[in-house]
Amino acid sequence: MDRPMDVCVLVGSLRKASFNGILANALISLAPSSIKLDIVGVGQLPLYNEDLETAAPPAPWTAFRQRVKAADAVLFVTPEYNRSVPAALKNALDVGSRPYGSSVWDRKPAAIVSGSPGAIGAFGANHHLRQSLVFLNVPTMQQPEAYVSHVDKLFDETGEFVSDGTRKFLQGFIQAFANWVERVRS
Ligand SMILES: Cc1cc2nc3c(=O)[nH]c(=O)nc-3n(C[C@H](O)[C@H](O)[C@H](O)COP(=O)(O)O)c2cc1C
């Protein structure tokens, strides 16, 4: 391929100092040259409401749909809220899935990184997200898995890795994802 593959990164936290946002930026810094990652916001999307699905839907919905549709792949980086997917990220999935028959997710390769200060690395959010992605026909990388626990302890105040082990793990993950995207798209 003569250009890097275009990957939308969707972060499930809207918080300015989000640890998952830091994680997403760390993954961007480690990505191989075959993929180019771009964080696409989900916080600006009005809550999905079928009444708004008219000939002129909300402009942020249209912009989001066009951006994801144009991408080669999607990387989800998300915290867990009450053992599930944060509402803002679920809303983005819903917005992208409609109008019926025009889902932007269909056959788009993806991977999930979930991060939490807790010990189980937002496993619940990661797998609830997988459930939706099965229905949305998104081929989601199965291995390696990334349940990032103690995410609040992995980076210093400038966003640098505290441990080389974390850097190596995330580098392996993002390389595997680049390989996955290439395989699915070829
Ligand atoms: C509404 C809410 C629900 C939460 N539920 C969980 C949970 O189920 N599991 C968990 O590990 N952390 C949970 N947390 C704690 C988050 O993991 C923590 O706030 C984390 O820093 C959020 O990610 P962020 O730093 O990327 O914003 C919850 C936080 C909020 C605000």
The ligand as a Tripos MOL2 file, in Angstrom:
@<TRIPOS>MOLECULE
LIG
   31    33     1     0     0
SMALL
NO_CHARGES

@<TRIPOS>ATOM
      1 C1        -19.9100    6.5580   36.0800 C.3       1 LIG1
      2 C2        -18.6420    5.8100   36.3560 C.ar      1 LIG1
      3 C3        -18.6790    4.4500   36.4610 C.ar      1 LIG1
      4 C4        -17.4900    3.7300   36.6640 C.ar      1 LIG1
      5 N1        -17.5290    2.3690   36.6730 N.ar      1 LIG1
      6 C5        -16.3530    1.6850   36.6580 C.ar      1 LIG1
      7 C6        -16.3480    0.2750   36.4300 C.ar      1 LIG1
      8 O1        -17.3760   -0.3710   36.2470 O.2       1 LIG1
      9 N2        -15.1520   -0.3550   36.3820 N.ar      1 LIG1
     10 C7        -13.9660    0.3110   36.5530 C.ar      1 LIG1
     11 O2        -12.9060   -0.3090   36.4730 O.2       1 LIG1
     12 N3        -13.9380    1.6470   36.7740 N.ar      1 LIG1
     13 C8        -15.1060    2.3480   36.8220 C.ar      1 LIG1
     14 N4        -15.0940    3.7090   36.9950 N.ar      1 LIG1
     15 C9        -13.8310    4.3790   37.2850 C.3       1 LIG1
     16 C10       -13.0850    4.7110   36.0060 C.3       1 LIG1
     17 O3        -12.3400    3.5640   35.6010 O.3       1 LIG1
     18 C11       -12.1210    5.8710   36.2250 C.3       1 LIG1
     19 O4        -12.8570    7.0430   36.5640 O.3       1 LIG1
     20 C12       -11.2430    6.1200   35.0350 C.3       1 LIG1
     21 O5        -10.2340    7.0280   35.3470 O.3       1 LIG1
     22 C13       -12.0730    6.6280   33.8540 C.3       1 LIG1
     23 O6        -11.2900    6.6350   32.6880 O.3       1 LIG1
     24 P1        -10.6060    7.9740   32.1560 P.3       1 LIG1
     25 O7         -9.4530    8.2970   33.1060 O.co2     1 LIG1
     26 O8        -10.1020    7.5960   30.8090 O.co2     1 LIG1
     27 O9        -11.6180    9.0670   32.1460 O.co2     1 LIG1
     28 C14       -16.2600    4.4270   36.8070 C.ar      1 LIG1
     29 C15       -16.2550    5.8270   36.7270 C.ar      1 LIG1
     30 C16       -17.4240    6.5080   36.4910 C.ar      1 LIG1
     31 C17       -17.3700    8.0120   36.3490 C.3       1 LIG1
@<TRIPOS>BOND
     1     1     2 1
     2     2     3 ar
     3     2    30 ar
     4     3     4 ar
     5     4     5 ar
     6     4    28 ar
     7     5     6 ar
     8     6     7 ar
     9     6    13 1
    10     7     8 2
    11     7     9 ar
    12     9    10 ar
    13    10    11 2
    14    10    12 ar
    15    12    13 ar
    16    13    14 ar
    17    14    15 1
    18    14    28 ar
    19    15    16 1
    20    16    17 1
    21    16    18 1
    22    18    19 1
    23    18    20 1
    24    20    21 1
    25    20    22 1
    26    22    23 1
    27    23    24 1
    28    24    25 2
    29    24    26 1
    30    24    27 1
    31    28    29 ar
    32    29    30 ar
    33    30    31 1
@<TRIPOS>SUBSTRUCTURE
     1 LIG1         1 GROUP 0 **** ****
